[in-house]
Amino acid sequence: MREIIDPHTHVLPKMDDGSRGTVMSIEMLKRMKAMGITVVCGTSHYYRRDESIREFCERREAALDRLSEVLTDDLPRVIPGSEVAFFHGISEEEDLEMLCYEGTRTLLLEMPFTDWTSSNVDEVRSLVLDRRLNLILAHPERFLFSKSNKEYLRRLAEMNIYFQVNGENFTSFFTRKEGLEILKMTPRRLLGSDAHNTEKRPPNLDAARSYVSRKMGAEELERIDEAACRLILGT
Protein backbone atom coordinates (compact mmCIF):
# COMPACT_ATOMS: atom_id res chain seq x y z
CA MET A 1 0.00 0.00 0.00
CA ARG A 2 1.30 3.44 -0.93
CA GLU A 3 2.04 5.72 2.01
CA ILE A 4 0.08 8.97 2.08
CA ILE A 5 2.15 11.65 3.81
CA ASP A 6 1.18 14.99 5.30
CA PRO A 7 4.56 16.76 5.21
CA HIS A 8 3.54 19.88 7.14
CA THR A 9 1.66 19.85 10.45
CA HIS A 10 1.95 21.28 13.94
CA VAL A 11 0.78 18.13 15.66
CA LEU A 12 3.54 17.85 18.26
CA PRO A 13 2.07 18.91 21.62
CA LYS A 14 3.00 22.26 23.17
CA MET A 15 5.83 22.95 20.76
CA ASP A 16 4.50 26.13 19.14
CA ASP A 17 1.13 27.68 18.24
CA GLY A 18 -0.11 24.25 17.18
CA SER A 19 -1.48 21.41 19.31
CA ARG A 20 -2.08 22.48 22.90
CA GLY A 21 -1.55 18.99 24.31
CA THR A 22 -1.58 15.26 23.64
CA VAL A 23 -5.38 15.05 23.67
CA MET A 24 -5.60 17.51 20.80
CA SER A 25 -2.70 15.83 18.99
CA ILE A 26 -4.48 12.48 19.11
CA GLU A 27 -7.71 14.01 17.84
CA MET A 28 -5.82 15.60 14.95
CA LEU A 29 -4.23 12.26 14.10
CA LYS A 30 -7.61 10.52 14.20
CA ARG A 31 -8.97 13.01 11.69
CA MET A 32 -5.93 12.53 9.48
CA LYS A 33 -6.37 8.78 9.60
CA ALA A 34 -9.97 9.19 8.44
CA MET A 35 -8.63 11.10 5.43
CA GLY A 36 -6.34 8.22 4.49
CA ILE A 37 -3.12 9.77 5.81
CA THR A 38 -0.64 7.15 6.98
CA VAL A 39 2.39 9.30 7.86
CA VAL A 40 2.23 12.68 9.60
CA CYS A 41 5.23 15.00 9.90
CA GLY A 42 5.48 17.09 13.06
CA THR A 43 7.04 20.23 11.63
CA SER A 44 6.99 22.67 14.54
CA HIS A 45 8.08 26.25 13.95
CA TYR A 46 11.77 26.97 14.41
CA TYR A 47 12.79 30.61 14.92
CA ARG A 48 16.50 31.32 15.20
CA ARG A 49 15.87 34.41 17.33
CA ASP A 50 14.18 32.34 20.05
CA GLU A 51 16.48 29.38 20.65
CA SER A 52 19.39 27.40 19.35
CA ILE A 53 18.85 24.45 17.06
CA ARG A 54 20.00 22.05 19.75
CA GLU A 55 17.58 23.53 22.28
CA PHE A 56 14.75 23.18 19.78
CA CYS A 57 15.64 19.57 19.03
CA GLU A 58 15.67 18.72 22.74
CA ARG A 59 12.18 20.21 23.11
CA ARG A 60 11.00 18.38 20.01
CA GLU A 61 12.28 15.04 21.30
CA ALA A 62 10.48 15.57 24.61
CA ALA A 63 7.23 16.46 22.81
CA LEU A 64 7.51 13.38 20.59
CA ASP A 65 8.09 11.22 23.67
CA ARG A 66 4.93 12.59 25.31
CA LEU A 67 2.93 11.90 22.18
CA SER A 68 4.42 8.42 21.73
CA GLU A 69 3.18 7.45 25.19
CA VAL A 70 -0.44 7.81 24.04
CA LEU A 71 -0.04 7.00 20.34
CA THR A 72 -1.73 3.76 19.28
CA ASP A 73 -0.70 1.50 16.42
CA ASP A 74 -3.84 2.25 14.40
CA LEU A 75 -2.98 5.94 14.07
CA PRO A 76 -0.62 7.50 11.49
CA ARG A 77 3.08 7.28 12.13
CA VAL A 78 4.59 10.57 13.30
CA ILE A 79 7.95 11.74 11.93
CA PRO A 80 9.69 14.75 13.51
CA GLY A 81 10.85 17.64 11.38
CA SER A 82 10.57 21.42 11.56
CA GLU A 83 9.29 24.44 9.70
CA VAL A 84 12.36 26.64 9.63
CA ALA A 85 11.79 30.37 9.39
CA PHE A 86 14.37 31.89 7.06
CA PHE A 87 17.11 33.83 8.83
CA HIS A 88 20.17 35.71 7.64
CA GLY A 89 23.10 33.33 7.47
CA ILE A 90 20.95 30.20 7.28
CA SER A 91 23.10 28.78 4.50
CA GLU A 92 26.12 28.85 6.84
CA GLU A 93 24.38 27.47 9.94
CA GLU A 94 26.47 24.53 11.14
CA ASP A 95 23.69 22.53 12.80
CA LEU A 96 21.03 23.12 10.13
CA GLU A 97 20.77 19.45 9.15
CA MET A 98 19.39 18.68 12.63
CA LEU A 99 16.20 20.47 11.56
CA CYS A 100 15.61 18.20 8.57
CA TYR A 101 12.95 15.50 8.62
CA GLU A 102 14.37 12.71 10.73
CA GLY A 103 16.88 10.56 8.85
CA THR A 104 16.91 12.78 5.74
CA ARG A 105 18.53 15.81 4.20
CA THR A 106 15.13 17.32 3.42
CA LEU A 107 14.30 20.69 4.97
CA LEU A 108 10.98 22.52 5.15
CA LEU A 109 11.68 26.26 4.78
CA GLU A 110 9.37 29.19 5.45
CA MET A 111 10.39 32.35 3.61
CA PRO A 112 10.03 35.85 5.12
CA PHE A 113 6.61 37.54 5.04
CA THR A 114 8.17 40.61 3.40
CA ASP A 115 9.43 41.57 -0.02
CA TRP A 116 12.33 39.20 -0.61
CA THR A 117 15.75 40.37 -1.68
CA SER A 118 18.22 38.85 -4.10
CA SER A 119 20.35 38.04 -1.04
CA ASN A 120 17.50 35.96 0.42
CA VAL A 121 17.18 34.00 -2.80
CA ASP A 122 20.95 33.54 -3.06
CA GLU A 123 20.96 31.92 0.40
CA VAL A 124 18.16 29.58 -0.67
CA ARG A 125 20.14 28.68 -3.76
CA SER A 126 23.17 27.97 -1.58
CA LEU A 127 21.14 25.59 0.58
CA VAL A 128 20.47 23.51 -2.51
CA LEU A 129 23.73 23.82 -4.43
CA ASP A 130 26.30 24.12 -1.64
CA ARG A 131 24.66 22.38 1.32
CA ARG A 132 23.09 19.73 -0.93
CA LEU A 133 19.78 19.86 0.92
CA ASN A 134 16.48 18.72 -0.51
CA LEU A 135 14.43 21.86 -0.02
CA ILE A 136 10.66 22.15 0.42
CA LEU A 137 9.24 25.66 0.35
CA ALA A 138 6.31 25.93 2.78
CA HIS A 139 3.07 27.48 1.48
CA PRO A 140 4.57 29.66 -1.29
CA GLU A 141 1.06 30.85 -2.14
CA ARG A 142 1.21 33.09 0.94
CA PHE A 143 3.91 35.21 -0.66
CA LEU A 144 2.09 36.18 -3.84
CA PHE A 145 1.19 39.56 -2.28
CA SER A 146 4.36 40.94 -3.83
CA LYS A 147 5.08 41.17 -7.56
CA SER A 148 8.81 40.80 -6.88
CA ASN A 149 8.22 37.74 -4.69
CA LYS A 150 6.22 36.17 -7.48
CA GLU A 151 9.14 36.67 -9.85
CA TYR A 152 11.55 35.20 -7.30
CA LEU A 153 9.22 32.20 -6.91
CA ARG A 154 9.43 31.63 -10.65
CA ARG A 155 13.22 31.60 -10.39
CA LEU A 156 13.15 29.16 -7.48
CA ALA A 157 10.76 26.96 -9.43
CA GLU A 158 13.53 26.47 -11.98
CA MET A 159 15.69 24.89 -9.30
CA ASN A 160 15.36 21.51 -7.61
CA ILE A 161 13.04 22.95 -4.94
CA TYR A 162 9.62 21.58 -4.05
CA PHE A 163 6.64 23.88 -3.53
CA GLN A 164 4.30 22.69 -0.77
CA VAL A 165 0.82 24.19 -1.09
CA ASN A 166 -1.51 24.26 1.93
CA GLY A 167 -4.76 22.34 1.87
CA GLU A 168 -6.76 25.32 3.11
CA ASN A 169 -6.43 26.91 -0.33
CA PHE A 170 -8.74 24.27 -1.72
CA THR A 171 -11.45 24.59 0.92
CA SER A 172 -12.65 27.94 -0.49
CA PHE A 173 -13.70 28.99 -3.96
CA PHE A 174 -11.86 32.29 -3.51
CA THR A 175 -8.41 30.79 -2.83
CA ARG A 176 -8.38 27.79 -5.14
CA LYS A 177 -7.05 29.83 -8.05
CA GLU A 178 -3.90 30.88 -6.19
CA GLY A 179 -3.27 27.35 -4.95
CA LEU A 180 -3.60 25.95 -8.44
CA GLU A 181 -1.40 28.73 -9.83
CA ILE A 182 1.46 27.73 -7.56
CA LEU A 183 1.03 24.04 -8.35
CA LYS A 184 1.27 24.79 -12.07
CA MET A 185 4.35 26.98 -11.55
CA THR A 186 6.57 23.95 -10.94
CA PRO A 187 6.62 20.20 -11.66
CA ARG A 188 7.97 19.66 -8.12
CA ARG A 189 4.73 19.76 -6.13
CA LEU A 190 3.65 18.73 -2.66
CA LEU A 191 0.46 19.13 -0.64
CA GLY A 192 0.36 19.68 3.12
CA SER A 193 -2.31 20.58 5.62
CA ASP A 194 -0.32 22.94 7.87
CA ALA A 195 -2.83 21.78 10.49
CA HIS A 196 -2.42 23.53 13.84
CA ASN A 197 -5.41 22.38 15.86
CA THR A 198 -8.90 20.89 15.70
CA GLU A 199 -10.70 24.22 15.49
CA LYS A 200 -9.70 27.12 13.25
CA ARG A 201 -6.85 25.32 11.49
CA PRO A 202 -7.80 21.63 11.45
CA PRO A 203 -6.51 18.84 9.20
CA ASN A 204 -7.69 19.51 5.64
CA LEU A 205 -5.55 17.50 3.26
CA ASP A 206 -8.58 15.62 1.93
CA ALA A 207 -9.90 18.80 0.27
CA ALA A 208 -6.57 19.46 -1.44
CA ARG A 209 -6.17 15.89 -2.65
CA SER A 210 -9.70 15.79 -4.02
CA TYR A 211 -9.31 19.11 -5.85
CA VAL A 212 -5.94 18.23 -7.38
CA SER A 213 -7.25 14.86 -8.51
CA ARG A 214 -10.18 16.57 -10.26
CA LYS A 215 -8.22 19.41 -11.84
CA MET A 216 -4.87 17.78 -12.58
CA GLY A 217 -5.73 14.11 -12.64
CA ALA A 218 -5.26 11.09 -10.40
CA GLU A 219 -1.85 10.42 -11.95
CA GLU A 220 -0.56 13.82 -10.81
CA LEU A 221 -1.77 13.14 -7.27
CA GLU A 222 0.11 9.85 -7.38
CA ARG A 223 3.28 11.68 -8.49
CA ILE A 224 2.88 14.08 -5.56
CA ASP A 225 2.61 11.13 -3.15
CA GLU A 226 5.66 9.47 -4.67
CA ALA A 227 7.69 12.66 -4.33
CA ALA A 228 6.75 12.97 -0.64
CA CYS A 229 7.82 9.37 -0.04
CA ARG A 230 11.19 9.96 -1.71
CA LEU A 231 11.90 13.16 0.18
CA ILE A 232 10.70 12.08 3.63
CA LEU A 233 10.87 8.29 3.72
CA GLY A 234 13.63 7.71 1.21
CA THR A 235 11.48 5.27 -0.77
C-alpha positions, 0 to 999 in steps of 0.5 A: 500500500502506498504511504500517504504523507502529510509533510507539514503539520503542527501536531507535536504537543506544546511545541508552538502555536499548534497542538495544545496537548496530547489530547488535541494531537491524538484528535488531529491524528484521528482526523488525518487517519480518516482522510487516508493519511498514513504518515504525519510529519510534526514540523513545529516552527523553528525561529532562530531568534528564540532558541538554538537548534540544539535547544529546539531539538531537545524540546522536540524530542520531549514532545515526541516522547509525550505523544508516543506514550499515548499514540496507538498502532492504528494511528498515522506514524509521526515523523519529527521535522521542523518548519524553519523560518528563514534567517540571515546566514541560514546557508552557513548554519552549522547545525542546520541538518538537525532540523531536517525531517528525521533521517533525511537531508530534506528541509521545510523552509518558510520564507520571510513575510516581506518583499524578498531580496536577491540576497535571500534567494541567493541563500536559498540557492546555496542551501540547494547547491552548496549544502546539498539539501532537498528543499521544500518551500512551505506554502509559497502561495502566501507570498504572492502579495508581492510582484517581486516575490512572485518573480523570485518564486518563478526563479526558485521553481527552476531549481530543484526545490519543491513547492508545498501548497496548503490544503486550506487553499482548496477549501474555499472557492476564492483561494483555489485559483492561487493554490492551483497557480502555484502548483502549475508553476513547478513540476515539483509539487507537494500538498500539506495541511499545515494543520495547527489544531482541531478548530480554526486550522484543522486537518484539511488534506482531503480537500486538497487531494480531491481538488488536485485529482479533479483538476490535474488528474489522479496520476498527478496526485500519485506523483505528488505522493511518490515525491513525498515518499522519496523526500521524507521516507527515502522510498 
